[in-house]
Amino acid sequence: MKTAYLCYCRDSRQAREIRQAELQQHLEYIESIMEQVLVAGALRDENDAVTGSVLIYDTDDREHALRLLKNDPYFTAGVWSDYDCKKMRLAAGQWIGGRGW
């Protein structure tokens, strides 16, 4: 089965202002690594306020996933207060083309 790294990032208290200031640089960075990103997006609460981000990188190498995350302008500018990156086996679903067994 294919593996990937899922990074769950929680927003800092200053994230709202920083996100706006760094949005264009962040989007340009994501575009530059698009072939290494399976999915990326903002997490929102019930009131539609952004509370964090999830990025799933197409790699089985944790250090590579961390480099991709840490080079993101949102990371370097302090949008995220903390993060957790975990290896994940892509077992089933539309994104992986059905099932992996």
C-alpha positions as CSV (number, residue, x, y, z in Angstrom):
1,M,0.0,0.0,0.0
2,K,1.1,3.5,-0.7
3,T,2.1,5.8,2.2
4,A,2.0,9.5,2.7
5,Y,2.5,12.0,5.6
6,L,-0.4,13.9,7.1
7,C,0.5,17.1,8.9
8,Y,-2.1,18.6,11.2
9,C,-1.3,22.3,12.0
10,R,-3.1,24.3,14.7
11,D,-3.4,28.1,14.2
12,S,-1.6,30.5,16.5
13,R,-3.4,33.4,18.1
14,Q,-2.1,35.8,15.5
15,A,-2.9,33.5,12.6
16,R,-5.8,35.5,11.2
17,E,-3.7,38.6,10.5
18,I,-0.6,36.6,9.3
19,R,-2.7,34.4,7.0
20,Q,-4.0,37.5,5.2
21,A,-0.5,38.9,4.9
22,E,1.1,35.7,3.7
23,L,-1.7,34.2,1.6
24,Q,-0.1,35.0,-1.8
25,Q,3.3,33.6,-0.8
26,H,1.7,30.5,0.7
27,L,-0.3,29.8,-2.5
28,E,2.7,30.3,-4.7
29,Y,4.7,27.9,-2.5
30,I,1.9,25.3,-2.6
31,E,1.8,25.6,-6.4
32,S,5.6,25.1,-6.6
33,I,5.3,21.8,-4.7
34,M,2.0,20.7,-6.1
35,E,3.3,17.4,-7.4
36,Q,4.2,16.5,-3.8
37,V,0.9,17.5,-2.2
38,L,-2.0,15.0,-2.2
39,V,-4.4,17.4,-0.5
40,A,-4.1,20.6,1.5
41,G,-6.7,22.8,3.0
42,A,-7.8,25.0,5.9
43,L,-9.7,23.6,8.9
44,R,-12.8,25.5,10.0
45,D,-15.0,25.5,13.0
46,E,-18.8,25.5,13.1
47,N,-18.7,29.3,12.6
48,D,-16.5,28.9,9.5
49,A,-13.5,30.5,11.2
50,V,-10.2,29.0,10.2
51,T,-8.5,27.0,13.1
52,G,-5.7,25.3,11.3
53,S,-4.6,23.4,8.2
54,V,-4.1,19.8,7.0
55,L,-1.5,19.0,4.4
56,I,-1.0,15.5,3.1
57,Y,2.4,15.1,1.4
58,D,3.1,12.4,-1.2
59,T,6.2,11.0,0.5
60,D,7.1,8.1,2.8
61,D,10.0,10.1,4.2
62,R,9.2,12.0,7.4
63,E,12.2,14.4,7.1
64,H,11.1,15.3,3.6
65,A,7.5,16.0,4.7
66,L,8.9,18.2,7.5
67,R,11.1,20.1,5.1
68,L,8.0,20.7,2.9
69,L,6.0,21.9,5.9
70,K,8.8,24.1,7.4
71,N,9.5,25.8,4.0
72,D,5.9,26.9,3.8
73,P,5.5,30.7,4.2
74,Y,2.7,30.1,6.7
75,F,5.1,28.0,8.8
76,T,8.0,30.5,8.7
77,A,5.6,33.5,9.4
78,G,4.1,31.9,12.5
79,V,0.5,31.0,11.3
80,W,0.7,27.7,13.0
81,S,1.4,27.4,16.8
82,D,2.1,23.7,16.6
83,Y,1.8,20.7,14.3
84,D,1.9,17.0,14.2
85,C,3.0,14.9,11.2
86,K,2.1,11.2,11.0
87,K,2.8,8.5,8.5
88,M,-0.4,7.3,7.0
89,R,-1.2,4.3,4.8
90,L,-3.5,5.2,1.9
91,A,-5.9,2.2,2.1
92,A,-9.2,3.2,0.4
93,G,-11.1,6.1,-1.1
94,Q,-11.8,8.1,-4.2
95,W,-8.5,10.0,-3.9
96,I,-6.4,6.9,-4.1
97,G,-8.5,5.3,-6.9
98,G,-10.6,2.9,-4.8
99,R,-8.9,0.3,-2.5
100,G,-5.3,-0.5,-2.0
101,W,-5.7,-4.2,-1.2
